Amino acid sequence: MAHRASPVPEPLLDPTTLGDLLRVASASDYARWEDQIRRTGGCADPIHLTGWALHKDKTTGETLHHYTTAGEPGGRLRLACGNRRASRCPSCAWTYAGDTYHLIRAGLAGDDRRDIPATVREHPRVFATLTAPSFGPVHNRPDRGVCRCGAQHAPDASELGTALDPATYDYAGAVLFNNHAGQLWQRFTTRLRRELAARAGLSRRELADRLRVSYGKVAEFQKRGALHFHAVVRLDGPEGAESSPPAWATVDLLTDAIRAAAAHSYTSVSVPAAESQPARSFRWGTQLDVRPVKAFGDGSDITEQAVASYVAKYATKAAENTGTLDRRIGELAELDRHGVPDHTRRLITACRDLDPLYPDRRLWAWAHMLGFRGHFSSKSRGYSTTLGALRQARADYRAAQDAAAFRLDDREPETALVLTDWQYAGHGHTPGESALAATIARDLQLNRETAREALRDQLAQEGAAA
């Protein structure tokens, strides 16, 4: 029996939403509706399907199990939307963040279930942050002194990250940098291998026979709207995570190679001139942070747990912290309706103005991302498991649960014929359903956070014992 969610979500609801909530909560099929929503994790915008599934014995033709949505609430089956953006669906973003956490941590600590040996902890590993260059002075909170405007800004001041002088700020350069950041990362990884080879006195081909560079990274937008990357970089042996790197491959050597690769002239992307725009050559900013990752910590905050949590947090965000929209923009008038800040508006406007000058870069299509068109999180092939593998493991677990419930788990899979017919029937919630789903999502998140804290305590105790 599903647990009935509290009918009094916070904050207080308007009369229309409250009336719809009471209608849903008092319906005879509420328990089944709630069960569906719990299975989606409290999804804020579930996908609705209608249809049926039939399991038959191939030999005898016996019907083993028959499911139809005809008996479901509203005649529909609800599935999680799977959106990674926390601004669109917090519950699905939580799942995505959890997957990213396990992906990153598996590459740092190993995971027997994913065939990542625990010996990766002995490999050289660093957490590197590569930033964007300056496009003009902005309001900030320096470690010492006051902002260049003369003010001591509060941590949540709205002007932080905005241009001191909008008339001279290089908005075009900022969005073009974001747009080419993916290519700049590719050049960096190529140069990094060359720098490692040079320090080992090897050619690139010889390096590949002795060493492999593995990484997992995530993009983050600064308040000023410029992109930077956080990356876990690890050195492996030639066979990947299963093999140890050479003795000369140390954390210090990796750190030195990263700094050299980020600063090298090869690690740049050239953008040709176009009408009113000058030719540009983009490189990483001078602020480069490279720190070793510790297994259990030595007073440092750069531990496996902390790094994985940090990367996971940014995997569910985009450019929303700058005030932009979390979807594609049809026209600039939308910015007025949503109160987009002036600094962000200027970046979006730059995307629109530059779009016809660089048609292959699709700047207007990606204006809501301030020009960035790459993947927010990515990894090298051998770093660890994949998001697809983690999703498949979840799907297999659900399938095993269903097979046990339908008494199909004692049959060989090849003896059953599965026939299905599914149709898309819409998405989302009514206002009352949305309020109840948010309450369910909060309950589930509280349970998850409690379990995660217990796991964190357990890992800390294991670390202390080690």
C-alpha positions in Angstrom: 0.0 0.0 0.0 1.5 3.4 -1.0 2.0 5.9 1.7 -0.4 8.8 1.4 1.4 12.1 1.0 0.6 15.0 3.3 -2.3 17.1 1.8 -0.8 20.4 3.2 2.3 21.2 1.1 4.2 24.4 1.7 3.8 27.3 0.9 0.0 27.8 1.2 -1.8 27.2 -2.1 -4.2 29.3 -4.0 -7.8 28.2 -3.9 -7.8 26.8 -7.4 -4.7 24.6 -6.8 -6.0 23.6 -3.4 -9.3 22.5 -4.8 -7.6 20.4 -7.4 -5.3 18.9 -4.8 -8.3 17.8 -2.7 -9.9 16.3 -5.8 -6.8 14.2 -6.5 -6.1 13.2 -2.9 -9.8 12.1 -2.3 -10.0 10.1 -5.6 -10.5 6.3 -5.2 -7.4 5.6 -7.3 -5.1 8.1 -5.4 -3.0 5.3 -3.9 -2.1 4.0 -7.4 -1.5 7.5 -8.7 0.9 8.1 -5.7 2.6 4.8 -6.4 3.2 5.9 -10.0 4.6 9.2 -8.9 6.9 7.6 -6.3 8.2 5.3 -9.0 9.2 8.4 -11.0 11.0 9.8 -8.0 8.4 12.6 -7.7 9.0 13.8 -11.2 7.8 17.4 -11.8 6.9 16.8 -15.5 6.2 13.0 -16.1 5.7 11.5 -19.5 2.2 10.0 -20.0 1.8 6.7 -22.0 -1.2 4.7 -22.9 -1.0 1.1 -24.2 -0.4 -2.5 -23.1 2.2 -5.2 -22.6 1.7 -8.9 -23.0 4.0 -11.8 -21.9 3.2 -15.1 -23.5 4.9 -18.5 -23.4 6.5 -19.2 -26.8 5.7 -22.9 -26.7 2.2 -23.2 -25.2 0.9 -19.7 -26.1 -0.1 -19.3 -22.4 -0.6 -15.7 -21.3 1.9 -15.2 -18.5 1.1 -11.6 -17.7 -1.0 -8.9 -19.2 -0.8 -5.2 -18.4 -2.9 -2.4 -19.7 -3.1 1.3 -18.8 -6.9 1.1 -19.0 -7.1 0.5 -15.2 -4.6 3.2 -14.3 -5.5 6.7 -13.0 -6.7 8.7 -16.0 -5.9 5.6 -18.1 -2.2 6.5 -18.2 1.1 5.3 -17.1 3.5 8.0 -15.9 7.2 7.8 -16.4 10.0 10.1 -15.3 11.0 12.9 -17.7 14.7 12.3 -17.1 15.6 16.1 -17.5 19.0 16.8 -15.9 18.2 20.4 -15.2 17.4 21.1 -11.6 15.4 24.2 -12.7 13.1 22.0 -14.8 12.7 18.9 -12.7 14.5 18.7 -9.3 13.8 15.0 -8.8 15.1 13.8 -12.1 18.1 16.2 -11.7 18.7 14.6 -8.3 18.9 11.2 -10.0 21.2 12.5 -12.7 23.4 14.1 -10.1 23.5 10.8 -8.2 24.6 9.0 -11.4 27.3 11.6 -12.0 28.5 11.3 -8.4 28.9 7.5 -8.8 30.5 7.9 -12.2 33.1 10.4 -10.9 33.7 8.6 -7.6 34.1 5.2 -9.3 37.0 6.7 -11.3 38.6 7.9 -8.1 38.0 5.1 -5.6 37.1 2.1 -7.9 33.9 0.1 -8.0 33.9 -3.7 -8.3 30.4 -3.7 -9.7 31.6 -1.5 -12.6 34.9 -3.4 -13.1 36.9 -0.4 -11.9 39.6 -1.7 -9.5 40.3 0.0 -6.2 43.9 0.3 -7.2 43.0 3.5 -9.1 43.4 5.2 -5.7 47.2 4.7 -6.1 47.3 6.4 -9.5 48.2 10.1 -9.8 45.0 12.1 -9.6 44.3 15.8 -9.6 41.3 18.1 -9.6 41.9 20.9 -12.1 39.9 24.1 -12.8 40.4 25.9 -16.1 38.8 29.3 -16.3 37.9 31.8 -19.0 40.0 34.8 -19.8 38.9 38.3 -18.9 36.5 40.2 -21.1 36.5 43.3 -19.0 36.4 44.2 -15.3 33.3 43.0 -13.3 31.9 43.6 -9.8 33.5 41.0 -7.5 34.4 40.2 -3.9 38.2 40.0 -3.8 39.9 38.2 -0.9 41.5 41.4 0.1 40.2 45.0 -0.2 37.0 46.0 -1.9 35.6 45.8 -5.4 37.1 48.1 -8.1 33.9 50.1 -7.9 34.8 50.9 -4.3 32.0 49.0 -2.7 32.1 46.0 -0.3 29.5 43.7 -2.0 27.4 41.3 0.0 27.8 37.6 -1.0 24.3 37.6 -2.7 24.6 41.1 -4.3 22.8 41.1 -7.7 25.6 43.2 -9.2 28.3 40.5 -8.7 29.7 39.3 -12.0 28.2 42.2 -14.0 30.4 44.6 -16.0 31.8 47.7 -14.3 31.5 49.4 -17.7 29.0 47.7 -20.0 30.0 50.1 -22.8 33.5 48.6 -23.0 32.9 45.0 -21.9 33.5 42.5 -24.6 30.2 40.7 -24.7 30.9 39.3 -28.2 34.1 37.8 -27.1 32.5 36.3 -24.0 29.8 34.4 -26.0 32.3 33.4 -28.7 34.6 31.9 -26.0 31.7 29.9 -24.6 30.8 28.7 -28.1 34.4 27.5 -28.7 35.1 26.1 -25.2 34.6 22.5 -26.2 37.2 22.8 -28.9 39.6 24.5 -26.5 39.2 21.6 -24.1 40.0 19.1 -26.9 43.2 21.1 -27.7 44.1 21.1 -24.1 43.8 17.3 -23.7 45.9 16.8 -26.9 48.6 19.2 -25.6 48.6 17.5 -22.2 49.6 14.2 -23.7 52.4 15.9 -25.6 53.6 17.6 -22.4 53.6 14.3 -20.5 55.6 12.7 -23.3 58.1 15.5 -23.4 58.7 15.2 -19.6 59.1 11.4 -19.9 61.5 11.8 -22.9 59.1 9.8 -25.1 57.3 10.3 -28.4 53.5 10.5 -28.4 53.4 6.9 -29.8 55.8 5.7 -27.1 53.8 7.4 -24.4 50.6 5.5 -25.5 52.5 2.2 -24.9 53.2 3.2 -21.3 50.6 5.7 -20.1 46.9 6.7 -20.6 45.3 9.9 -19.6 41.8 9.5 -18.2 39.4 12.3 -17.1 35.9 13.3 -16.1 34.8 16.9 -16.4 31.9 19.2 -15.9 31.2 22.8 -17.1 30.2 25.6 -14.8 29.0 29.1 -15.6 30.5 31.9 -13.5 28.2 34.8 -12.5 29.8 36.9 -15.3 28.4 34.4 -17.8 31.8 32.9 -18.8 32.3 29.2 -18.8 35.0 27.2 -17.0 35.7 23.5 -16.6 36.3 21.4 -13.5 38.1 18.1 -14.3 39.4 15.1 -12.5 42.5 14.0 -14.4 44.1 10.6 -13.7 47.1 8.8 -15.1 46.7 5.1 -15.8 48.9 2.3 -17.3 48.6 1.5 -21.0 45.6 -0.8 -20.4 43.6 1.8 -18.5 42.3 1.7 -15.0 43.3 -1.9 -14.6 47.0 -1.2 -15.1 49.4 0.9 -13.0 51.2 3.9 -14.6 55.0 4.0 -14.7 56.8 5.0 -11.5 57.9 8.3 -13.1 54.2 9.3 -13.6 53.7 11.3 -10.4 51.2 13.9 -9.2 53.9 16.6 -9.5 54.6 15.6 -13.1 50.9 15.6 -14.0 50.4 19.0 -12.3 53.4 20.5 -14.2 52.1 19.1 -17.5 48.6 20.5 -17.0 50.0 23.9 -16.2 52.2 23.8 -19.3 49.4 22.5 -21.6 47.0 25.2 -20.4 49.5 27.9 -21.1 50.9 26.6 -24.4 50.3 28.6 -27.6 48.9 25.4 -29.2 46.1 25.4 -26.7 44.1 28.1 -28.4 41.2 28.4 -30.8 41.2 31.0 -33.6 38.0 32.8 -34.7 38.2 34.6 -38.0 37.2 38.2 -38.4 33.6 38.9 -39.6 32.4 42.3 -40.7 32.5 44.4 -37.5 34.2 41.7 -35.5 38.0 41.4 -35.3 39.8 38.1 -35.5 40.2 36.5 -32.1 42.4 33.8 -30.5 40.9 32.3 -27.4 43.0 30.7 -24.6 42.4 29.7 -21.0 42.4 32.4 -18.4 45.4 32.9 -16.1 43.5 31.5 -13.1 44.4 27.8 -13.1 43.9 25.7 -10.1 45.4 22.1 -9.9 45.3 20.2 -6.6 45.9 16.5 -5.8 42.9 14.3 -4.9 43.3 12.6 -1.5 41.7 9.2 -0.8 40.4 10.0 2.7 41.8 13.4 3.3 44.7 14.8 5.2 43.0 18.0 6.3 42.5 18.9 2.7 39.0 19.5 1.3 40.0 17.9 -2.0 38.9 14.3 -1.2 37.3 11.7 -3.4 33.9 12.3 -1.7 34.2 16.1 -2.0 35.3 16.1 -5.6 32.5 13.7 -6.7 29.9 15.8 -4.9 31.2 19.0 -6.4 31.1 17.7 -9.9 27.7 16.1 -9.4 26.3 19.5 -8.2 27.2 21.3 -11.3 26.1 18.5 -13.6 22.5 19.5 -13.1 23.0 23.2 -13.6 23.4 25.3 -16.7 23.5 29.1 -17.1 20.5 29.8 -14.9 22.7 31.3 -12.1 23.3 34.2 -14.5 19.6 34.9 -14.9 19.1 33.4 -18.3 16.3 31.1 -19.3 16.5 27.3 -19.1 15.1 26.8 -22.6 15.6 28.1 -26.1 14.7 31.7 -26.7 12.2 32.6 -29.5 12.5 36.4 -29.3 14.2 39.0 -27.2 10.8 40.1 -25.9 10.8 37.0 -23.7 13.6 38.5 -21.7 11.4 41.3 -20.6 8.6 38.9 -19.5 11.0 36.9 -17.4 13.0 39.8 -15.9 16.4 38.7 -17.3 19.2 41.0 -15.8 20.9 43.6 -18.1 24.3 41.8 -18.1 22.8 38.5 -19.2 20.5 40.3 -21.7 23.6 41.8 -23.3 25.2 38.4 -23.7 22.0 37.0 -25.2 21.7 39.9 -27.5 25.3 39.4 -28.6 24.4 35.8 -29.6 21.6 37.1 -31.7 23.8 39.8 -33.4 26.7 37.5 -34.0 24.5 34.6 -35.4 24.4 35.8 -39.0 28.2 36.5 -38.9 29.1 32.9 -37.8 26.1 30.8 -39.2 27.9 27.5 -38.6 28.2 28.3 -34.8 24.4 28.5 -34.2 24.8 31.2 -31.6 21.2 32.2 -31.5 20.0 28.6 -31.1 22.2 28.4 -28.0 21.6 32.0 -26.7 19.9 30.6 -23.6 23.3 28.9 -22.9 25.1 32.2 -23.6 26.6 30.6 -26.7 27.8 27.3 -25.2 26.8 24.3 -27.3 28.8 21.4 -25.8 28.1 18.7 -23.2 28.0 19.9 -19.6 29.6 16.7 -18.3 31.8 14.3 -20.2 34.6 11.8 -19.6 37.2 9.9 -21.5 36.3 6.4 -22.5 38.4 4.6 -19.8 37.8 6.9 -16.9 35.0 4.8 -15.3 31.5 3.5 -15.9 29.0 5.3 -18.1 25.7 7.1 -17.4 24.1 4.6 -19.7 25.4 1.6 -17.7 24.1 3.2 -14.5 20.6 3.8 -16.0 20.6 0.2 -17.3 21.4 -1.2 -13.9 18.4 0.8 -12.5 16.2 -0.6 -15.3 17.4 -4.1 -14.7 16.6 -3.8 -11.0 13.1 -2.6 -11.8 12.6 -5.4 -14.3 13.7 -8.0 -11.8 11.2 -6.5 -9.3 8.4 -6.7 -11.8 9.4 -10.2 -12.8 9.2 -11.3 -9.2 5.8 -9.6 -8.8 4.4 -11.2 -12.0 6.0 -14.6 -11.0 8.1 -14.5 -14.2 11.5 -14.7 -12.5 11.5 -18.5 -12.5 11.3 -18.7 -16.3 14.1 -18.4 -18.8 13.9 -15.1 -20.6 14.1 -16.8 -24.1 10.9 -18.8 -23.3 8.7 -15.7 -23.0 7.4 -13.6 -25.9 6.8 -10.0 -25.0 4.4 -7.9 -27.1 3.8 -4.2 -26.5 2.0 -1.2 -27.9 2.7 2.2 -26.4 1.4 5.6 -27.4 2.5 9.0 -26.1 -0.4 10.7 -24.4 1.1 14.0 -23.0 3.1 15.1 -20.1 3.0 17.1 -16.8 0.6 17.5 -13.9 -2.5 19.4 -13.1 -1.9 22.1 -10.5 -3.1 19.9 -7.6 -1.0 16.9 -8.8 2.0 19.2 -9.1 1.7 20.3 -5.5 1.3 16.7 -4.3 4.2 15.5 -6.5 6.4 18.2 -5.0 5.6 16.9 -1.5 6.4 13.3 -2.6 9.7 14.5 -4.1 10.6 16.2 -0.9 9.9 13.0 1.2 12.0 10.9 -1.2 14.8 13.4 -1.1 14.8 13.5 2.6 15.1 9.7 2.7 18.0 9.8 0.2 19.8 12.5 2.1 19.5 10.5 5.3 20.9 7.4 3.6 23.7 9.4 2.0 24.7 10.9 5.3 24.8 7.4 6.8 27.0 6.2 3.9 29.3 9.3 4.3 29.7 8.5 8.0 30.5 4.9 7.2 33.1 5.9 4.6 34.7 8.3 7.1 35.0 5.6 9.7 36.6 3.3 7.1 39.0 6.0 6.2 39.9 6.6 9.8 40.4 2.9 10.3 42.7 2.7 7.2 
